[in-house]
Amino acid sequence: MDREFIKDIFDKHQSDERYPATSDVCNLVTKVLLMLFPEQSQKKYHSTESIEEKFTGFKADLIEILSSMSKPIPDSPERIADQFLNKIPSVYHMLNSDMQAILEGDPAATCEFEVIRAYPGFYAISFYRLAHQLFLLGVPVIPRVITEFAHGRTGIDIHPGASIEPHFFIDHGTGIVIGETCVIGKNVKIYQGVTLGALSVAKDMAKTKRHPTIEDDVVIYAGATILGGETIIGEGSIVGGNVWLTKSIPAGTRVYHQAQVKVQQPDA
């Protein structure tokens, strides 16, 4: 083996930079979601005391994760853990609203249990909503680790910095990309393959709004691409499949992509 290569790897192992294992982070988030939605597991708790005790354990686990990081965090691990836990009730209510959006909007959804247990859109949104709270608290890297874990499981890529209001419905979901500075209003429905991205990936735009704003009650169909921080999709609009948009559209607009399809019959 090349000695320079070995030396390079060795030097990296001597770095003072430390982060918790991805498995520890994602296991904690998974345990929180299993507590909130027992439909996803067979574990049942039969007293309020045992549930309170479990949340105390979550706090201790999060403190340990935050304490293991070498990169600075904006407050003490204890205070960040407290603030995160205090946000869980509001996250729970938002996720119930998201679940209802799926149940009401998908004819194939038969019951709440099915949505919570089987829908990849609900799974991805759940991980995003918890990661988003850590992002708002200024925790570095870990929020992205959480959403990328869900991305790997579902094919749905939601940056933890995106702002997404309740009653959000991802249908099917594979291939969806939602960028860091994207703003999504209430009662929005997005199908598979949709990209809400940036017009430019220049590094000097890192602190600017690069991704679109989607107002309330918008539906975006499969394969649509909407780009740019100044792009606003007006309330109640419908964006058809495979549409490419880099400019704003007013409320109530319908945008369609018209492709020419030719069918050639086989020779008789």
VOBA-1610 file (N, C-alpha, C; in pm, whole numbers, padded with zeros to 5 digits, always signed):
BEGIN
Met+00084-00120+00000Met+00000+00000+00000Met+00089+00126+00000Asp+00049+00227-00076Asp+00125+00350-00088Asp+00138+00418+00049Arg+00262+00451+00089Arg+00286+00507+00222Arg+00229+00648+00237Glu+00233+00727+00130Glu+00175+00861+00135Glu+00024+00855+00161Phe-00040+00757+00096Phe-00184+00738+00118Phe-00212+00700+00263Ile-00136+00606+00316Ile-00153+00564+00455Ile-00131+00682+00550Lys-00028+00764+00522Lys+00000+00881+00606Lys-00116+00980+00602Asp-00174+00999+00485Asp-00288+01092+00471Asp-00406+01045+00555Ile-00435+00916+00549Ile-00545+00862+00630Ile-00513+00874+00779Phe-00389+00845+00815Phe-00349+00855+00956Phe-00368+00998+01008Asp-00327+01097+00929Asp-00340+01237+00971Asp-00486+01274+00996Lys-00575+01223+00913Lys-00717+01252+00933Lys-00767+01193+01065His-00713+01078+01100His-00755+01015+01225His-00703+01090+01348Gln-00604+01176+01329Gln-00550+01253+01440Gln-00623+01386+01458Ser-00719+01416+01370Ser-00790+01543+01377Ser-00869+01554+01507Asp-00880+01677+01557Asp-00957+01701+01680Asp-01107+01713+01652Glu-01144+01713+01525Glu-01286+01728+01491Glu-01361+01600+01525Arg-01466+01613+01602Arg-01542+01497+01649Arg-01692+01519+01626Tyr-01759+01413+01582Tyr-01904+01414+01566Tyr-01959+01280+01614Pro-02082+01280+01661Pro-02142+01152+01701Pro-02165+01062+01580Ala-02177+00935+01605Ala-02204+00840+01497Ala-02341+00868+01436Thr-02348+00855+01306Thr-02476+00873+01236Thr-02583+00782+01295Ser-02545+00660+01328Ser-02643+00565+01382Ser-02701+00614+01514Asp-02618+00677+01599Asp-02668+00727+01728Asp-02771+00839+01706Val-02739+00930+01613Val-02830+01042+01585Val-02962+00991+01530Cys-02956+00905+01430Cys-03078+00860+01364Cys-03158+00764+01451Asn-03091+00688+01536Asn-03163+00603+01631Asn-03243+00686+01729Leu-03188+00798+01774Leu-03261+00885+01867Leu-03386+00941+01801Val-03372+00993+01679Val-03488+01049+01609Val-03592+00941+01583Thr-03546+00823+01545Thr-03638+00712+01521Thr-03715+00678+01649Lys-03646+00675+01762Lys-03713+00643+01889Lys-03816+00749+01926Val-03784+00876+01899Val-03882+00983+01926Val-04007+00962+01841Leu-03988+00931+01713Leu-04103+00912+01624Leu-04184+00789+01660Leu-04117+00683+01705Leu-04189+00563+01747Leu-04272+00591+01872Met-04223+00680+01957Met-04301+00721+02074Met-04424+00801+02032Leu-04404+00896+01940Leu-04515+00981+01896Leu-04618+00903+01816Phe-04573+00805+01739Phe-04662+00731+01650Phe-04641+00581+01671Pro-04705+00524+01772Pro-04688+00381+01800Pro-04736+00292+01685Glu-04808+00352+01588Glu-04848+00274+01470Glu-04727+00218+01396Gln-04610+00279+01415Gln-04490+00237+01343Gln-04415+00124+01414Ser-04465+00080+01529Ser-04395-00028+01600Ser-04496-00109+01680Gln-04446-00211+01745Gln-04531-00293+01831Gln-04520-00252+01977Lys-04434-00155+02006Lys-04411-00113+02144Lys-04525-00025+02193Lys-04582-00059+02306Lys-04689+00021+02365Lys-04652+00054+02509Tyr-04683+00177+02550Tyr-04660+00220+02689Tyr-04796+00231+02758His-04801+00184+02881His-04929+00170+02950His-04943+00263+03070Ser-04856+00364+03079Ser-04872+00465+03184Ser-04808+00595+03137Thr-04864+00706+03184Thr-04807+00836+03148Thr-04667+00852+03208Glu-04646+00789+03323Glu-04514+00798+03388Glu-04405+00736+03301Ser-04437+00624+03238Ser-04336+00558+03154Ser-04304+00641+03031Ile-04404+00713+02980Ile-04380+00800+02865Ile-04294+00919+02905Glu-04325+00979+03021Glu-04243+01089+03071Glu-04099+01044+03094Glu-04084+00925+03148Glu-03950+00871+03171Glu-03874+00852+03040Lys-03947+00810+02937Lys-03883+00789+02807Lys-03834+00922+02749Phe-03915+01028+02761Phe-03872+01158+02712Phe-03752+01211+02790Thr-03745+01180+02918Thr-03627+01216+02997Thr-03503+01145+02941Gly-03522+01021+02899Gly-03413+00947+02837Gly-03371+01007+02704Phe-03470+01055+02627Phe-03437+01121+02500Phe-03351+01245+02525Lys-03386+01319+02628Lys-03309+01439+02661Lys-03165+01402+02694Ala-03147+01299+02774Ala-03012+01257+02811Ala-02932+01212+02689Asp-02998+01140+02599Asp-02932+01095+02476Asp-02890+01213+02390Leu-02977+01313+02378Leu-02945+01429+02295Leu-02830+01510+02358Ile-02830+01524+02488Ile-02721+01593+02556Ile-02588+01522+02528Glu-02590+01391+02534Glu-02468+01314+02506Glu-02422+01335+02363Ile-02516+01336+02268Ile-02481+01358+02127Ile-02420+01496+02108Leu-02485+01597+02164Leu-02436+01734+02148Leu-02302+01754+02217Ser-02284+01688+02330Ser-02159+01703+02406Ser-02041+01637+02334Ser-02071+01543+02244Ser-01963+01471+02176Ser-01911+01546+02054Met-01971+01662+02022Met-01931+01738+01904Met-01817+01834+01937Ser-01720+01838+01847Ser-01611+01935+01865Ser-01647+02070+01806Lys-01738+02072+01709Lys-01777+02200+01648Lys-01866+02277+01745Pro-01846+02408+01759Pro-01922+02486+01857Pro-02072+02484+01830Ile-02149+02481+01937Ile-02294+02495+01929Ile-02332+02624+02002Pro-02446+02685+01968Pro-02476+02820+02017Pro-02516+02829+02164Asp-02537+02716+02228Asp-02577+02718+02370Asp-02529+02589+02433Ser-02554+02573+02561Ser-02512+02450+02628Ser-02595+02332+02576Pro-02538+02211+02576Pro-02615+02094+02534Pro-02745+02078+02613Glu-02742+02110+02741Glu-02862+02096+02825Glu-02974+02190+02779Arg-02938+02315+02752Arg-03039+02413+02711Arg-03094+02380+02573Ile-03009+02339+02482Ile-03055+02302+02348Ile-03147+02181+02357Ala-03111+02083+02439Ala-03196+01964+02454Ala-03332+02002+02511Asp-03334+02091+02610Asp-03461+02136+02668Asp-03547+02207+02562Gln-03485+02296+02485Gln-03560+02369+02383Gln-03614+02276+02276Phe-03534+02178+02238Phe-03579+02081+02138Phe-03700+02001+02190Leu-03691+01951+02311Leu-03801+01873+02367Leu-03928+01957+02380Asn-03912+02085+02412Asn-04028+02173+02425Asn-04097+02196+02290Lys-04027+02171+02181Lys-04086+02188+02047Lys-04157+02062+01998Ile-04135+01951+02064Ile-04191+01826+02014Ile-04344+01827+02009Pro-04416+01883+02108Pro-04562+01888+02095Pro-04610+01960+01970Ser-04547+02073+01935Ser-04590+02144+01814Ser-04555+02065+01690Val-04441+01996+01690Val-04406+01908+01577Val-04509+01797+01563Tyr-04550+01741+01674Tyr-04651+01634+01673Tyr-04781+01682+01610His-04825+01801+01645His-04949+01854+01587His-04934+01880+01437Met-04817+01930+01395Met-04794+01952+01252Met-04794+01820+01175Leu-04733+01718+01234Leu-04728+01589+01166Leu-04866+01526+01157Asn-04949+01545+01257Asn-05087+01496+01247Asn-05162+01568+01136Ser-05134+01697+01118Ser-05194+01771+01008Ser-05144+01719+00874Asp-05014+01689+00866Asp-04958+01631+00743Asp-05022+01496+00712Met-05039+01416+00816Met-05102+01286+00798Met-05244+01300+00745Gln-05320+01396+00798Gln-05456+01419+00752Gln-05457+01467+00606Ala-05358+01547+00568Ala-05349+01593+00429Ala-05333+01475+00335Ile-05250+01378+00375Ile-05231+01258+00292Ile-05359+01176+00288Leu-05420+01158+00403Leu-05543+01077+00410Leu-05655+01138+00326Glu-05667+01269+00333Glu-05773+01338+00257Glu-05741+01350+00108Gly-05612+01355+00074Gly-05575+01386-00063Gly-05544+01267-00151Asp-05524+01150-00091Asp-05489+01032-00170Asp-05602+00930-00167Pro-05668+00904-00279Pro-05777+00807-00281Pro-05733+00667-00237Ala-05603+00637-00251Ala-05554+00504-00214Ala-05533+00488-00064Ala-05531+00599+00010Ala-05510+00593+00155Ala-05638+00550+00224Thr-05633+00440+00299Thr-05756+00385+00358Thr-05776+00426+00504Cys-05668+00458+00576Cys-05681+00490+00718Cys-05555+00558+00768Glu-05562+00617+00887Glu-05447+00684+00946Glu-05332+00588+00967Phe-05363+00465+01013Phe-05259+00367+01039Phe-05175+00342+00914Glu-05241+00329+00800Glu-05169+00302+00675Glu-05076+00417+00639Val-05124+00540+00653Val-05041+00657+00620Val-04917+00661+00709Ile-04937+00645+00840Ile-04825+00655+00934Ile-04727+00539+00916Arg-04777+00422+00889Arg-04693+00303+00883Arg-04624+00285+00748Ala-04691+00325+00639Ala-04645+00282+00507Ala-04607+00392+00409Tyr-04640+00517+00437Tyr-04620+00621+00335Tyr-04481+00685+00347Pro-04399+00676+00242Pro-04265+00735+00248Pro-04268+00887+00264Gly-04371+00952+00209Gly-04383+01097+00224Gly-04397+01136+00370Phe-04478+01063+00445Phe-04494+01093+00588Phe-04364+01066+00662Tyr-04296+00961+00626Tyr-04168+00927+00690Tyr-04067+01040+00670Ala-04053+01086+00546Ala-03956+01191+00516Ala-03991+01322+00584Ile-04120+01357+00585Ile-04165+01480+00650Ile-04140+01473+00801Ser-04160+01355+00860Ser-04139+01339+01004Ser-03995+01366+01042Phe-03901+01307+00969Phe-03760+01330+00998Phe-03724+01476+00972Tyr-03778+01533+00863Tyr-03750+01674+00835Tyr-03797+01764+00950Arg-03918+01744+01000Arg-03973+01836+01100Arg-03890+01835+01229Leu-03839+01720+01269Leu-03754+01716+01388Leu-03616+01776+01358Ala-03561+01745+01241Ala-03432+01803+01203Ala-03441+01954+01192His-03553+02004+01143His-03571+02148+01125His-03562+02221+01259Gln-03615+02161+01364Gln-03608+02225+01496Gln-03463+02236+01543Leu-03383+02133+01521Leu-03241+02140+01557Leu-03169+02243+01470Phe-03208+02252+01344Phe-03150+02353+01254Phe-03179+02493+01307Leu-03303+02517+01349Leu-03340+02649+01401Leu-03266+02681+01531Leu-03229+02578+01605Leu-03154+02598+01729Leu-03004+02617+01704Gly-02964+02614+01577Gly-02826+02641+01543Gly-02732+02523+01555Val-02787+02402+01566Val-02702+02283+01577Val-02641+02253+01439Pro-02508+02244+01429Pro-02447+02218+01299Pro-02451+02070+01261Val-02452+02043+01132Val-02432+01912+01070Val-02541+01810+01104Ile-02573+01793+01231Ile-02666+01688+01273Ile-02801+01696+01202Pro-02862+01815+01186Pro-02990+01819+01113Pro-02978+01761+00971Arg-02867+01789+00904Arg-02848+01736+00769Arg-02829+01584+00772Val-02761+01533+00873Val-02745+01388+00888Val-02882+01321+00899Ile-02973+01385+00974Ile-03106+01328+00995Ile-03186+01324+00865Thr-03189+01435+00792Thr-03269+01437+00669Thr-03206+01351+00560Glu-03073+01339+00560Glu-03009+01252+00461Glu-03036+01105+00491Phe-03053+01071+00618Phe-03093+00935+00653Phe-03230+00904+00593Ala-03325+00997+00609Ala-03457+00978+00551Ala-03451+00979+00398His-03363+01062+00342His-03343+01066+00197His-03302+00927+00146Gly-03209+00864+00215Gly-03165+00732+00175Gly-03273+00627+00184Arg-03366+00644+00277Arg-03475+00547+00295Arg-03591+00570+00198Thr-03609+00694+00153Thr-03731+00727+00077Thr-03705+00784-00062Gly-03583+00833-00088Gly-03559+00902-00214Gly-03609+01045-00215Ile-03650+01096-00098Ile-03703+01232-00084Ile-03599+01317-00012Asp-03551+01422-00078Asp-03441+01503-00027Asp-03495+01639+00019Ile-03514+01654+00150Ile-03561+01781+00208Ile-03449+01838+00294His-03400+01955+00260His-03297+02018+00343His-03362+02062+00475Pro-03293+02041+00588Pro-03354+02078+00717Pro-03377+02228+00734Gly-03313+02309+00650Gly-03334+02454+00660Gly-03459+02503+00591Ala-03520+02421+00506Ala-03643+02462+00438Ala-03753+02491+00539Ser-03841+02587+00504Ser-03953+02623+00591Ser-04081+02568+00529Ile-04147+02474+00598Ile-04264+02406+00543Ile-04379+02412+00644Glu-04488+02473+00603Glu-04605+02485+00689Glu-04680+02352+00697Pro-04775+02339+00791Pro-04848+02212+00809Pro-04940+02180+00691His-04998+02061+00700His-05089+02005+00600His-05017+01990+00466Phe-04893+01939+00477Phe-04806+01920+00361Phe-04819+01776+00314Phe-04839+01758+00185Phe-04863+01625+00128Phe-04762+01597+00018Ile-04677+01498+00041Ile-04589+01445-00062Ile-04651+01315-00112Asp-04685+01310-00240Asp-04748+01191-00298Asp-04642+01112-00376His-04629+00986-00345His-04527+00896-00401His-04388+00942-00354Gly-04336+01051-00407Gly-04223+01117-00344Gly-04087+01094-00404Thr-04059+00978-00462Thr-03924+00949-00508Thr-03871+01060-00599Gly-03749+01106-00570Gly-03685+01204-00656Gly-03717+01349-00623Ile-03796+01374-00520Ile-03826+01513-00481Ile-03702+01576-00417Val-03675+01702-00455Val-03567+01780-00395Val-03623+01914-00349Ile-03606+01946-00221Ile-03651+02073-00163Ile-03530+02140-00100Gly-03489+02255-00155Gly-03365+02321-00115Gly-03373+02393+00018Glu-03258+02433+00065Glu-03239+02489+00199Glu-03323+02612+00226Thr-03335+02705+00131Thr-03405+02831+00157Thr-03545+02832+00098Cys-03595+02715+00063Cys-03731+02704+00010Cys-03832+02736+00120Val-03939+02806+00082Val-04049+02838+00173Val-04177+02780+00115Ile-04245+02693+00190Ile-04366+02626+00143Ile-04480+02657+00238Gly-04591+02705+00184Gly-04706+02742+00264Gly-04792+02623+00305Lys-04912+02654+00352Lys-05002+02550+00401Lys-05074+02480+00286Asn-05107+02352+00311Asn-05192+02275+00221Asn-05132+02265+00081Val-05003+02238+00075Val-04933+02221-00053Val-04918+02072-00080Lys-04935+02035-00208Lys-04923+01895-00250Lys-04818+01885-00359Ile-04722+01794-00341Ile-04612+01778-00435Ile-04600+01631-00474Tyr-04586+01607-00604Tyr-04571+01471-00656Tyr-04424+01438-00680Gln-04400+01312-00718Gln-04264+01262-00737Gln-04187+01340-00843Gly-04055+01345-00822Gly-03967+01405-00921Gly-03966+01556-00926Val-04031+01622-00832Val-04034+01769-00830Val-03904+01823-00771Thr-03849+01927-00834Thr-03730+01995-00782Thr-03764+02139-00749Leu-03742+02178-00625Leu-03753+02317-00582Leu-03611+02361-00550Gly-03544+02414-00653Gly-03400+02433-00644Gly-03354+02575-00669Ala-03223+02588-00686Ala-03158+02717-00707Ala-03122+02735-00853Leu-03124+02860-00898Leu-03080+02891-01035Leu-02929+02881-01047Ser-02858+02907-00939Ser-02712+02904-00941Ser-02663+02831-00818Val-02551+02761-00835Val-02491+02691-00721Val-02361+02758-00678Ala-02346+02886-00712Ala-02226+02960-00675Ala-02213+02966-00523Lys-02093+02943-00473Lys-02070+02936-00329Lys-02096+03069-00261Asp-02077+03181-00332Asp-02098+03312-00269Asp-02245+03343-00245Met-02335+03252-00288Met-02478+03270-00263Met-02525+03192-00141Ala-02432+03137-00065Ala-02468+03049+00047Ala-02559+03114+00149Lys-02546+03246+00169Lys-02625+03315+00272Lys-02746+03388+00213Thr-02779+03363+00088Thr-02891+03431+00023Thr-03006+03332+00001Lys-03126+03384-00025Lys-03239+03298-00056Lys-03225+03251-00202Arg-03203+03124-00219Arg-03173+03068-00351Arg-03288+02985-00408His-03382+02950-00323His-03485+02854-00363His-03624+02920-00360Pro-03720+02864-00432Pro-03849+02932-00452Pro-03938+02934-00329Thr-04040+03020-00338Thr-04147+03027-00239Thr-04274+02969-00301Ile-04334+02874-00231Ile-04458+02811-00277Ile-04568+02853-00180Glu-04664+02930-00228Glu-04768+02980-00139Glu-04874+02873-00110Asp-04972+02908-00026Asp-05073+02812+00020Asp-05151+02750-00096Asp-05195+02625-00074Asp-05291+02556-00162Asp-05239+02534-00304Val-05110+02517-00319Val-05050+02491-00450Val-05035+02341-00471Val-05056+02296-00594Val-05030+02158-00633Val-04921+02159-00741Ile-04818+02076-00722Ile-04709+02067-00819Ile-04698+01921-00863Tyr-04721+01898-00991Tyr-04727+01761-01042Tyr-04589+01707-01080Ala-04585+01577-01109Ala-04460+01502-01123Ala-04365+01564-01225Gly-04238+01568-01186Gly-04133+01610-01277Gly-04117+01759-01296Ala-04197+01841-01229Ala-04185+01985-01244Ala-04057+02036-01176Thr-03997+02138-01236Thr-03876+02201-01181Thr-03902+02350-01163Ile-03886+02398-01040Ile-03907+02540-01009Ile-03780+02590-00942Leu-03720+02694-01000Leu-03588+02738-00956Leu-03586+02886-00923Gly-03501+02923-00827Gly-03471+03063-00801Gly-03530+03118-00674Gly-03451+03196-00602Gly-03495+03253-00476Gly-03601+03360-00490Glu-03612+03422-00606Glu-03713+03525-00628Glu-03839+03470-00693Thr-03840+03341-00721Thr-03955+03278-00785Thr-04063+03249-00682Ile-04183+03299-00706Ile-04297+03278-00616Ile-04411+03213-00695Ile-04458+03101-00644Ile-04573+03034-00703Ile-04696+03077-00623Gly-04782+03156-00687Gly-04893+03218-00617Gly-04994+03120-00560Glu-05063+03164-00458Glu-05161+03083-00386Glu-05262+03018-00481Gly-05288+02889-00457Gly-05391+02818-00532Gly-05352+02781-00674Ser-05226+02798-00711Ser-05183+02765-00847Ser-05165+02615-00864Ile-05169+02571-00990Ile-05142+02432-01026Ile-05029+02433-01129Val-04922+02361-01096Val-04808+02349-01186Val-04807+02207-01241Gly-04823+02193-01370Gly-04835+02062-01433Gly-04704+01986-01440Gly-04714+01860-01478Gly-04598+01774-01487Gly-04498+01823-01590Asn-04369+01810-01556Asn-04255+01842-01643Asn-04244+01990-01678Val-04315+02076-01609Val-04302+02220-01630Val-04168+02268-01573Trp-04106+02365-01641Trp-03981+02428-01595Trp-04009+02574-01572Leu-03996+02620-01447Leu-04027+02758-01413Leu-03909+02826-01345Thr-03875+02946-01390Thr-03774+03028-01323Thr-03827+03168-01295Lys-03957+03189-01317Lys-04019+03319-01291Lys-04146+03299-01211Ser-04186+03401-01138Ser-04305+03393-01054Ser-04432+03384-01138Ile-04535+03324-01079Ile-04667+03321-01139Ile-04768+03369-01036Pro-04872+03441-01078Pro-04969+03495-00981Pro-05062+03388-00926Ala-05135+03424-00823Ala-05230+03333-00759Ala-05330+03279-00860Gly-05365+03152-00844Gly-05468+03091-00927Gly-05424+03053-01066Thr-05296+03057-01095Thr-05245+03026-01229Thr-05238+02875-01250Arg-05263+02833-01375Arg-05241+02694-01414Arg-05134+02692-01522Val-05029+02615-01499Val-04918+02608-01593Val-04904+02464-01639Tyr-04902+02447-01773Tyr-04891+02312-01829Tyr-04777+02305-01928His-04717+02187-01936His-04617+02158-02038His-04685+02080-02149Gln-04678+02130-02271Gln-04740+02061-02384Gln-04632+01994-02467Ala-04629+01864-02461Ala-04534+01787-02539Ala-04605+01722-02657Gln-04537+01713-02767Gln-04595+01648-02885Gln-04565+01499-02878Val-04668+01420-02879Val-04653+01276-02875Val-04696+01217-03008Lys-04608+01142-03070Lys-04641+01078-03197Lys-04646+00926-03177Val-04751+00865-03231Val-04768+00720-03222Val-04759+00663-03361Gln-04660+00579-03381Gln-04643+00517-03514Gln-04694+00375-03509Gln-04794+00349-03592Gln-04854+00215-03595Gln-04761+00116-03667Pro-04757-00005-03621Pro-04675-00104-03691Pro-04728-00129-03833Asp-04642-00169-03920Asp-04685-00199-04059Asp-04785-00313-04057Ala-04884-00296-04142Ala-04988-00400-04150Ala-04929-00526-04213
//
